[in-house]
């Protein structure tokens, strides 16, 4: 893990602000979902990437009824 040297305080509602330069570098836009992980005494934030609900693939996704399905699984289901 690499330190950025950036320190932010948590506000009264438990929020922190990610600096703009960090958001740009990581490709994080307004309203992007962020996954929160805990590893020992560390909290890890990761940009949530959509994946197929059946196989976990992140390529060639289509949204169907609010769920992401990859092209391969969609073809398999349609048979």
C-alpha positions in Angstrom: 0.0 0.0 0.0 1.3 3.4 -0.9 0.8 6.5 1.3 -0.5 9.7 -0.5 0.5 11.9 2.4 -3.1 13.4 2.4 -4.9 13.6 5.7 -8.6 14.4 6.0 -10.8 14.6 9.1 -14.1 12.8 9.4 -17.1 15.2 9.8 -19.9 15.0 12.3 -21.9 12.7 10.0 -18.9 10.3 9.5 -18.0 11.5 6.0 -14.6 12.3 4.5 -13.9 14.1 1.3 -11.6 12.5 -1.3 -9.3 15.2 -2.8 -10.0 16.1 -6.4 -6.6 15.1 -7.6 -7.0 11.6 -6.2 -10.5 11.3 -7.7 -9.2 12.3 -11.1 -6.2 9.9 -10.9 -8.5 7.0 -9.9 -11.3 7.9 -12.4 -13.9 8.4 -9.7 -16.8 10.7 -10.7 -19.7 12.1 -8.7 -22.2 9.4 -7.6 -19.8 6.5 -8.5 -20.3 3.6 -6.1 -17.4 2.9 -3.8 -16.8 -0.5 -2.1 -15.6 -0.4 1.4 -13.3 -3.2 2.7 -11.7 -3.8 6.1 -8.3 -5.5 6.3 -7.1 -5.8 9.9 -7.1 -2.2 11.2 -7.2 -0.6 7.7 -10.2 0.6 5.8 -9.9 0.3 2.0 -12.0 2.2 -0.5 -12.3 0.8 -4.1 -14.2 2.1 -7.0 -17.0 -0.4 -7.6 -16.9 -1.9 -11.0 -20.0 -3.7 -12.4 -19.7 -7.4 -13.0 -21.9 -10.2 -14.3 -24.2 -11.6 -11.7 -23.6 -15.1 -12.9 -19.9 -15.4 -13.7 -18.3 -12.2 -12.3 -16.9 -11.1 -15.7 -16.5 -7.3 -16.2 -16.5 -7.4 -20.0 -19.3 -6.8 -22.5 -22.0 -6.2 -19.8 -25.6 -5.4 -20.5 -28.1 -4.3 -17.8 -31.3 -6.3 -17.5 -33.8 -5.5 -14.8 -31.2 -3.7 -12.7 -28.6 -6.5 -12.9 -25.5 -6.8 -15.1 -25.2 -9.8 -17.4 -22.2 -10.5 -19.7 -22.6 -11.4 -23.3 -21.5 -15.0 -22.8 -24.0 -15.6 -20.0 -26.8 -13.8 -21.9 -26.3 -16.1 -24.8 -26.2 -19.1 -22.6 -29.5 -18.1 -20.9 -31.2 -17.4 -24.2 -30.6 -21.0 -25.4 
